[in-house]
């Protein structure tokens, strides 16, 4: 049962990474590690910033 659980956990992690579920968590971790003491924007502001950046620089999109 342990192997099946581990495979399920890996699939869930991969799917979450693919869909962007953990992007904000990775951003927060990066900010705290690389820029300690500086403010971290809220998740809502993070996604606004991310979408604005992708709209202003559509380099990796098909449409």
URZITA-V559968 format. One record per residue. N is the residue number from 1. PSI is psi in radians with two decimals (NA if undefined). D_CENTER is the distance of its C-alpha to the mean C-alpha in whole Angstrom. Layout:
n;psi;d_center
N;PSI;D_CENTER
N;PSI;D_CENTER
This chain:
n;psi;d_center
1;-0.52;30
2;-0.68;28
3;-0.72;27
4;-0.72;26
5;-0.74;23
6;-0.74;22
7;-0.74;21
8;-0.71;20
9;-0.72;17
10;-0.70;16
11;-0.75;16
12;-0.72;14
13;-0.80;12
14;-0.80;12
15;-0.74;12
16;-0.71;9
17;-0.72;7
18;-0.70;9
19;-0.12;9
20;0.24;5
21;-0.51;6
22;0.21;4
23;-0.76;1
24;-0.72;4
25;-0.72;6
26;-0.66;5
27;-0.82;6
28;-0.78;9
29;-0.76;10
30;-0.82;11
31;-0.75;13
32;-0.60;15
33;-0.80;16
34;-0.47;16
35;1.09;18
36;2.46;19
37;-0.27;21
38;2.63;19
39;2.61;18
40;2.25;14
41;2.79;14
42;2.87;13
43;-0.68;10
44;-0.80;13
45;-0.62;13
46;-0.84;10
47;-0.61;9
48;-0.81;13
49;-0.75;13
50;-0.78;10
51;-0.64;12
52;-0.71;15
53;-0.70;14
54;-0.53;14
55;-0.62;17
56;-0.33;19
57;1.33;18
58;1.07;18
59;-0.55;19
60;0.60;17
61;2.68;18
62;-0.39;21
63;NA;22
